[in-house]
Amino acid sequence: MTYTQEETIQYCREEDVKFIRLAFVDVFGRQKNISVMPGELERAFKYGIAIDASAIAGFGGIVHSDLFLHPDPATLAVLPWRPEHGKVVRMFCTITYPDGREFLPDTRSFLKKVVEFAEKEGYSFYIGSQTEFYLFNRDEKGEPTSEPYDKAGYMDIAPADKGENVRREICLDLERMGILPEGSHHAEGPGQNVIDFRRSDPLKAADDAVTFRSVVSTIAARNGLYADFSPKPMKNRSGNGFHIRVSVANNERGELLPKIIAGIMNRISEITLFLNTSPESYLRLGANKAPKYITWSSENRSQLIRVPAPVGESLDLRAAELRSPDPLANPYLSFALIILAGLEGLKENAELERAVDIDLYSAEESRISGLKELPHDLEEAEREAKSSEFVKKYLPKQILDSYCSR
């Protein structure tokens, strides 16, 4: 259910809500929040709630550090792991300066503008995602260890798959928050898990991706475990991917997906910095079904982009799955840049290269020589982003500077 401001205030009065978490993300996509009491809600909607942004990554320094959070009532959700009596709810927020001006490093607002831009161009984008994570044991002091929770493999079942009940808790809590997982199972690595999400509008998909990480971390801790979303938690084991499925529709007939794929492939090197944000990200790429080459194919998991086999309702709206991003990426920024690259492909009638229908991990050198490659490390990705006219055209300078000055 989508609430209005008035309905949100009424809900909090009638449903014994005691704390309201106003959530937002820093420029790198890490969730932050401030809690207010129900009596502050009307003021929050009317004026916003002030925060000190000086210690938040990418939000500026101590001078002129006041920013205001404006809650979005449409994102109201109960935190199901908190008490039933004296509920805790959460809303995502828009961020502004004290005078109401737009705060450009607010990546959630950036995604909203990109979606609105796409709609004015006549295109409706939809995003689905698949996120992988490891579960590790904690020691007697509660600190994370490097010992995986189990030794199961891909799609194994209990008792080898010890994460089954944890994933069940995660999916049920997500459902209570209005987020609908599509499926979950054990992944290839020991203690590694994966949960899929149905496609939705990009803003909800990004909100859900941020919420998902919070829910997984909370449920893992409740079970005495540590959830690790880093790109390469274990050497010589599968890394964690954040596979992004994008589809698009408009009122005209015609095949749109090839142009979307071509647009993304044309710009992928320039936006990789924002999809693979840490040095460890580049240890993942090129191994264990993580891509190395800028290629595409149908149903082929060795590619940068694959087109999954259509099933059921998806027959009417094919998707392209981008497999290079990892879970440390900011979903708002990632989705926005992917949409912009896809839009460019649509507007310029970009021509899609021939599919590479081979297993790139076992192919002979003669078959892969000449294929374009993704950036090999973080420094190369930074150089690509800084020299990109595409990135400079669309991305606020404050965001680019934050990613290039770490």
C-alpha positions as CSV (number, residue, x, y, z in Angstrom):
1,M,0.0,0.0,0.0
2,T,1.2,3.5,-0.9
3,Y,0.5,6.1,1.8
4,T,0.0,9.9,1.6
5,Q,1.4,12.2,4.2
6,E,-2.0,12.4,6.0
7,E,-2.4,8.6,5.9
8,T,1.1,8.1,7.3
9,I,0.4,10.4,10.2
10,Q,-2.9,8.6,10.9
11,Y,-1.2,5.2,10.6
12,C,1.5,6.2,13.2
13,R,-1.2,7.4,15.6
14,E,-3.5,4.3,15.2
15,E,-0.8,1.6,15.0
16,D,1.2,2.4,18.1
17,V,4.3,3.6,16.2
18,K,6.9,5.0,18.6
19,F,9.9,5.6,16.4
20,I,10.2,6.7,12.7
21,R,13.5,6.1,11.0
22,L,14.2,8.7,8.3
23,A,16.6,6.8,5.9
24,F,18.9,8.0,3.2
25,V,22.2,6.8,1.7
26,D,25.6,8.5,1.4
27,V,27.2,9.0,-2.0
28,F,28.5,5.4,-2.0
29,G,25.1,3.9,-1.2
30,R,25.6,3.1,2.4
31,Q,22.3,3.5,4.4
32,K,22.1,6.1,7.1
33,N,19.2,7.2,9.2
34,I,18.0,9.4,12.0
35,S,15.1,8.4,14.3
36,V,12.3,10.8,15.3
37,M,9.3,10.5,17.5
38,P,5.7,10.5,16.0
39,G,5.2,14.0,17.2
40,E,7.8,15.3,14.8
41,L,6.2,13.8,11.8
42,E,4.1,16.7,10.7
43,R,7.1,19.0,11.0
44,A,9.2,16.5,9.0
45,F,6.7,16.6,6.1
46,K,6.3,20.4,6.2
47,Y,9.9,21.6,6.8
48,G,12.2,18.6,6.8
49,I,14.4,17.3,9.6
50,A,17.9,18.9,9.9
51,I,21.0,16.7,10.0
52,D,24.7,17.3,10.3
53,A,26.2,16.1,7.0
54,S,29.8,16.9,7.8
55,A,30.7,13.3,8.6
56,I,28.8,11.6,5.8
57,A,30.8,10.4,2.8
58,G,30.4,12.7,-0.2
59,F,28.2,15.2,1.5
60,G,30.8,18.0,2.1
61,G,32.8,19.4,5.0
62,I,32.0,21.2,8.2
63,V,31.3,24.6,6.6
64,H,27.6,24.8,5.6
65,S,27.0,21.3,6.8
66,D,23.3,21.5,7.6
67,L,21.0,19.5,5.3
68,F,17.3,18.6,5.6
69,L,15.6,15.2,5.2
70,H,12.1,15.2,3.6
71,P,10.4,11.8,4.1
72,D,8.7,10.1,1.2
73,P,5.4,8.6,2.6
74,A,5.2,6.2,-0.3
75,T,8.1,4.3,1.2
76,L,6.6,3.7,4.6
77,A,7.4,0.3,5.9
78,V,7.3,-1.4,9.3
79,L,10.5,-3.0,10.5
80,P,9.2,-6.5,11.4
81,W,12.1,-7.4,13.7
82,R,11.3,-4.6,16.0
83,P,8.6,-4.9,18.8
84,E,5.0,-5.3,17.7
85,H,3.9,-2.9,20.5
86,G,5.8,0.4,20.0
87,K,6.4,-0.2,16.3
88,V,9.4,1.2,14.4
89,V,8.8,2.3,10.8
90,R,11.1,3.5,8.1
91,M,10.8,6.0,5.2
92,F,13.3,7.0,2.6
93,C,14.0,10.7,2.2
94,T,14.9,13.4,-0.3
95,I,17.7,15.7,0.8
96,T,17.9,19.5,0.4
97,Y,19.8,22.5,1.5
98,P,18.2,24.6,4.2
99,D,16.8,27.0,1.6
100,G,15.1,24.1,-0.2
101,R,17.6,23.8,-3.1
102,E,18.3,20.4,-4.5
103,F,21.3,18.6,-2.9
104,L,23.1,17.3,-5.9
105,P,25.0,14.4,-4.1
106,D,21.6,12.9,-3.2
107,T,21.8,9.9,-5.5
108,R,18.1,8.9,-4.8
109,S,17.0,12.2,-6.2
110,F,19.4,11.8,-9.2
111,L,17.7,8.5,-10.0
112,K,14.3,10.1,-9.8
113,K,15.3,12.7,-12.3
114,V,16.7,10.2,-14.7
115,V,13.5,8.1,-14.6
116,E,11.5,11.3,-15.2
117,F,13.8,12.2,-18.1
118,A,13.3,8.7,-19.6
119,E,9.5,9.0,-19.3
120,K,9.5,12.3,-21.1
121,E,11.4,10.6,-23.9
122,G,8.6,8.0,-24.0
123,Y,10.3,5.1,-22.3
124,S,9.4,3.2,-19.1
125,F,12.3,1.3,-17.6
126,Y,12.0,-1.7,-15.2
127,I,14.8,-3.1,-13.0
128,G,15.2,-6.4,-11.3
129,S,18.2,-7.6,-9.4
130,Q,20.0,-10.6,-8.0
131,T,22.3,-10.1,-5.0
132,E,24.8,-12.6,-3.6
133,F,26.3,-12.6,-0.1
134,Y,28.3,-14.8,2.2
135,L,27.3,-15.9,5.7
136,F,30.3,-16.2,8.1
137,N,30.4,-17.4,11.7
138,R,31.2,-15.0,14.5
139,D,33.6,-15.7,17.4
140,E,32.8,-15.8,21.1
141,K,33.1,-12.0,21.2
142,G,30.6,-11.6,18.4
143,E,33.3,-10.5,15.9
144,P,33.1,-11.8,12.3
145,T,35.4,-14.6,11.4
146,S,36.6,-16.0,8.0
147,E,34.9,-19.3,8.6
148,P,31.9,-19.8,6.3
149,Y,28.6,-20.9,7.8
150,D,28.5,-24.1,5.7
151,K,30.4,-25.9,3.0
152,A,27.4,-26.4,0.7
153,G,27.5,-25.7,-3.1
154,Y,25.2,-24.4,-5.8
155,M,21.5,-25.0,-5.0
156,D,22.3,-27.7,-2.4
157,I,19.7,-28.4,0.2
158,A,19.6,-28.9,4.0
159,P,21.4,-30.2,6.0
160,A,24.4,-29.3,3.8
161,D,22.8,-25.9,3.2
162,K,22.7,-24.4,6.7
163,G,21.5,-21.0,5.4
164,E,18.1,-22.3,4.4
165,N,16.3,-21.0,7.5
166,V,18.2,-17.7,7.5
167,R,17.1,-17.1,3.9
168,R,13.6,-18.0,4.9
169,E,13.6,-15.4,7.7
170,I,15.0,-12.8,5.3
171,C,12.4,-13.4,2.6
172,L,9.5,-13.4,5.1
173,D,10.6,-10.1,6.7
174,L,11.1,-8.6,3.2
175,E,7.5,-9.7,2.3
176,R,6.2,-8.0,5.5
177,M,7.9,-4.8,4.3
178,G,6.2,-5.0,0.9
179,I,9.2,-6.3,-0.9
180,L,8.6,-9.5,-3.0
181,P,11.6,-11.8,-3.5
182,E,11.4,-14.0,-6.6
183,G,13.6,-16.8,-5.4
184,S,16.5,-17.8,-3.1
185,H,19.0,-20.6,-2.9
186,H,22.5,-21.5,-1.9
187,A,25.2,-20.1,-4.3
188,E,28.4,-21.7,-5.4
189,G,30.7,-20.6,-2.6
190,P,30.7,-22.1,0.9
191,G,28.3,-20.1,3.0
192,Q,27.2,-18.1,-0.1
193,N,23.6,-17.3,-0.8
194,V,21.6,-15.5,-3.5
195,I,18.2,-13.8,-3.5
196,D,16.4,-12.6,-6.7
197,F,13.9,-9.7,-6.9
198,R,11.1,-9.2,-9.3
199,R,11.3,-6.3,-11.7
200,S,9.7,-3.0,-10.6
201,D,10.1,0.7,-11.3
202,P,13.8,1.8,-10.9
203,L,13.2,3.9,-7.7
204,K,11.4,1.1,-5.9
205,A,14.0,-1.4,-7.1
206,A,16.8,0.8,-5.6
207,D,14.9,1.4,-2.4
208,D,14.4,-2.4,-2.1
209,A,18.0,-3.2,-2.8
210,V,19.2,-0.8,0.0
211,T,16.5,-2.3,2.3
212,F,17.6,-5.8,1.4
213,R,21.2,-5.3,2.6
214,S,19.9,-3.9,5.9
215,V,17.5,-6.8,6.4
216,V,20.1,-9.4,5.5
217,S,22.6,-7.9,7.9
218,T,20.0,-7.7,10.7
219,I,18.7,-11.3,10.3
220,A,22.3,-12.7,10.0
221,A,23.3,-10.9,13.3
222,R,20.1,-12.2,15.0
223,N,21.3,-15.7,14.1
224,G,24.8,-15.1,15.3
225,L,26.2,-14.7,11.8
226,Y,27.9,-12.0,9.7
227,A,26.6,-11.2,6.2
228,D,29.4,-10.2,3.9
229,F,28.5,-8.3,0.7
230,S,32.1,-7.5,-0.4
231,P,33.1,-8.5,-4.0
232,K,35.6,-11.2,-3.1
233,P,35.2,-12.4,0.5
234,M,37.2,-15.7,-0.1
235,K,40.3,-16.1,-2.3
236,N,39.8,-18.6,-5.2
237,R,36.0,-18.8,-4.5
238,S,33.1,-17.2,-6.2
239,G,32.8,-13.5,-5.6
240,N,29.5,-11.7,-4.8
241,G,27.7,-10.3,-7.8
242,F,24.9,-7.7,-8.0
243,H,23.3,-8.7,-11.3
244,I,21.0,-6.0,-12.7
245,R,18.2,-6.9,-15.1
246,V,16.9,-4.0,-17.2
247,S,13.9,-3.9,-19.5
248,V,12.1,-1.1,-21.3
249,A,8.7,-0.4,-22.9
250,N,7.2,2.4,-24.9
251,N,4.1,2.9,-27.0
252,E,5.8,2.1,-30.3
253,R,6.4,-1.3,-31.7
254,G,9.9,-2.5,-32.4
255,E,12.7,-4.3,-30.8
256,L,14.2,-2.0,-28.1
257,L,16.4,-4.4,-26.2
258,P,19.3,-4.6,-28.7
259,K,19.7,-0.8,-28.6
260,I,19.6,-0.8,-24.8
261,I,22.4,-3.5,-24.7
262,A,24.4,-1.7,-27.3
263,G,24.2,1.6,-25.3
264,I,25.3,-0.1,-22.1
265,M,28.2,-1.8,-23.8
266,N,29.3,1.4,-25.4
267,R,29.5,3.1,-22.0
268,I,30.3,0.3,-19.6
269,S,34.0,1.1,-19.2
270,E,33.2,4.7,-18.4
271,I,30.7,3.8,-15.7
272,T,32.5,0.7,-14.2
273,L,33.9,2.9,-11.4
274,F,30.4,3.3,-10.0
275,L,29.4,-0.4,-10.5
276,N,32.7,-1.8,-9.1
277,T,33.8,0.6,-6.4
278,S,36.6,-1.1,-4.5
279,P,40.0,-2.6,-5.4
280,E,38.6,-6.1,-4.5
281,S,35.9,-5.6,-7.1
282,Y,38.5,-6.2,-9.8
283,L,39.7,-9.5,-8.2
284,R,36.2,-10.8,-8.8
285,L,36.0,-9.9,-12.4
286,G,37.1,-12.5,-14.9
287,A,36.6,-15.6,-12.7
288,N,33.8,-17.8,-11.4
289,K,31.1,-16.5,-13.8
290,A,32.1,-12.8,-13.3
291,P,32.7,-11.1,-16.7
292,K,36.0,-9.9,-18.0
293,Y,35.1,-9.0,-21.6
294,I,32.6,-6.5,-23.0
295,T,30.4,-9.0,-24.8
296,W,26.9,-10.3,-24.8
297,S,24.9,-13.4,-25.6
298,S,21.7,-15.2,-24.8
299,E,21.5,-17.3,-21.6
300,N,25.3,-17.3,-21.4
301,R,26.7,-16.6,-17.9
302,S,30.3,-16.0,-19.1
303,Q,29.2,-12.8,-20.7
304,L,29.0,-9.2,-19.5
305,I,25.4,-9.1,-20.6
306,R,23.2,-12.0,-21.1
307,V,19.6,-12.1,-22.3
308,P,17.8,-14.6,-20.0
309,A,15.3,-17.1,-21.6
310,P,11.8,-15.5,-21.4
311,V,9.2,-17.2,-19.2
312,G,5.6,-16.3,-18.6
313,E,4.8,-12.6,-18.5
314,S,8.4,-11.7,-19.4
315,L,7.7,-12.9,-22.9
316,D,6.2,-9.5,-23.5
317,L,9.2,-7.6,-22.0
318,R,12.6,-9.2,-22.5
319,A,15.4,-8.2,-20.1
320,A,19.1,-7.7,-20.4
321,E,21.1,-8.9,-17.3
322,L,24.3,-6.9,-16.6
323,R,26.6,-9.2,-14.6
324,S,29.6,-7.0,-13.8
325,P,28.3,-4.9,-10.8
326,D,28.9,-6.1,-7.2
327,P,26.9,-5.5,-4.0
328,L,29.0,-2.5,-2.8
329,A,27.6,-0.4,-5.7
330,N,25.1,2.3,-4.9
331,P,21.9,1.0,-6.4
332,Y,20.5,4.5,-7.1
333,L,23.6,5.6,-9.0
334,S,24.0,2.2,-10.8
335,F,20.5,2.1,-12.1
336,A,20.6,5.8,-13.2
337,L,23.8,5.3,-15.2
338,I,22.6,2.1,-16.8
339,I,19.3,3.8,-17.8
340,L,21.1,6.8,-19.2
341,A,23.5,4.5,-21.2
342,G,20.5,2.5,-22.5
343,L,18.6,5.7,-23.4
344,E,21.6,6.9,-25.4
345,G,21.6,3.6,-27.3
346,L,17.9,4.0,-28.1
347,K,18.2,7.7,-29.2
348,E,21.2,7.0,-31.4
349,N,19.9,3.7,-32.8
350,A,23.1,2.0,-31.6
351,E,24.0,-1.1,-33.5
352,L,24.5,-4.2,-31.4
353,E,27.6,-6.2,-32.0
354,R,27.3,-9.9,-32.9
355,A,26.7,-12.2,-29.9
356,V,29.7,-14.1,-28.6
357,D,28.2,-17.6,-28.2
358,I,31.1,-19.3,-26.5
359,D,32.2,-20.0,-23.0
360,L,34.7,-17.3,-22.4
361,Y,36.4,-19.0,-19.5
362,S,37.4,-22.1,-21.6
363,A,37.7,-20.6,-25.0
364,E,41.0,-20.8,-26.9
365,E,43.1,-17.6,-27.0
366,S,42.5,-17.2,-30.8
367,R,38.8,-16.9,-30.1
368,I,39.0,-14.2,-27.4
369,S,41.9,-12.1,-28.7
370,G,40.7,-8.8,-29.8
371,L,37.7,-8.7,-27.5
372,K,37.4,-5.5,-25.5
373,E,37.9,-5.9,-21.8
374,L,36.5,-4.2,-18.7
375,P,38.9,-2.0,-16.7
376,H,41.5,-4.2,-15.0
377,D,41.7,-2.3,-11.7
378,L,40.2,0.7,-9.8
379,E,42.8,3.1,-11.1
380,E,41.9,2.3,-14.7
381,A,38.2,2.6,-13.9
382,E,38.8,6.1,-12.4
383,R,40.7,7.2,-15.5
384,E,37.9,6.0,-17.7
385,A,35.3,7.9,-15.6
386,K,37.3,11.1,-15.4
387,S,37.9,11.3,-19.1
388,S,34.3,10.4,-20.0
389,E,32.2,13.1,-21.6
390,F,29.1,10.9,-21.0
391,V,29.8,10.8,-17.2
392,K,30.6,14.6,-17.1
393,K,27.4,15.3,-19.0
394,Y,25.0,13.6,-16.6
395,L,26.7,13.0,-13.3
396,P,26.9,15.9,-10.7
397,K,30.6,16.9,-10.3
398,Q,30.4,16.4,-6.5
399,I,29.6,12.7,-7.0
400,L,32.3,12.2,-9.6
401,D,34.8,14.0,-7.3
402,S,33.9,11.8,-4.4
403,Y,34.5,8.6,-6.3
404,C,37.8,9.8,-7.7
405,S,39.3,11.2,-4.5
406,R,39.3,8.2,-2.2
